[in-house]
């Protein structure tokens, strides 16, 4: 599990940027922490969500994307991505 810090949120945003997604923080009447707008490369995050919800919502979206190692700029990004999408074993 990734620790809930602004640093890790920034790393996740950079990872998404490398994948071609723009992350925007907006206010609105949506309950989920983040969503992809109609198959575009824009992710909208509820700006009033707390840090944990923002991070977990972006990780959940990453788990839905089809990402290959070639999509990312370097091995460190790939390792970070793999650590994010790994399901917690209970």
N, C-alpha and C positions, 0 to 999 in steps of 0.2 A: 504494500500500500504506500502510495506517495504521501509525504508529509504535507500538511495543509499550510503552505506558506506563499507569500506573494512571489517569491523567487520561482517556485515550482509552477505557479500560474503563468508567469512570464515565459518559462521554458515551454510549457504546453502551447501557449500562443505562438511562439517562434516555430515550434514543430508544425502547427497548423498552417502558418505562413509559408513554410517550406513546401507544404503540400498544396499550396495555391489557394488557401482559404483566408478570407478576411474575417477577423473577429470584431464585432461591434457590440458595445454595451448600450442598451436602450431601456427606457422605461416603457411599461406596457402591461396589459392585462393578460399575460401568459404565465402559467404556473410553472412550467418546466424551466430549468436554469438556462437552457440553450436549445436552439433549433436551427436547422438549415432551411433557408428560404427557397422553396420550390426548385430543388436541384441546382441552385446557383452555388457559387463558391463563397457565400456569405453566411456566417454563423452569428446569430443574434443571441446575446446573453442578457438576462434580466439584470440590470445594473443594481437593483435593490437586493439581489440574492447575496447571501454571505459567501465568504471565500470558499468554504467547504463545498457548498452547492455549486458554485461556479466551476471549481476544479472537477468535481465528480460528474457534472453534466458534460463538460468537454471530454473527459475520459470516456464516458458512455458513447458519445458521438464517434470518437476515434475507433471504438470497438466495432462500429457499424461500417466504417470505411474499409475499402479494399486497398491496402497499402503494401507496397513492395520496397525492398531495400533500395532499389534504384530511384525511388521517388524522393528520397531524402539526401541531403547534402553530404553527410558524413556518417561514419560508423557510430559516433557518439549519439547522434540523433536516433539512429536505428536502435541502439541499445536502450535509450530512454523510452522510445516508442514501445518496444517489446515489454519493458517493465510496466508501462502504463496499462497495456491491454491484457496483461496476464490476469486471469480471474483469480480472486482470492479463494484459496482452498479452505474449507471449513471443516 
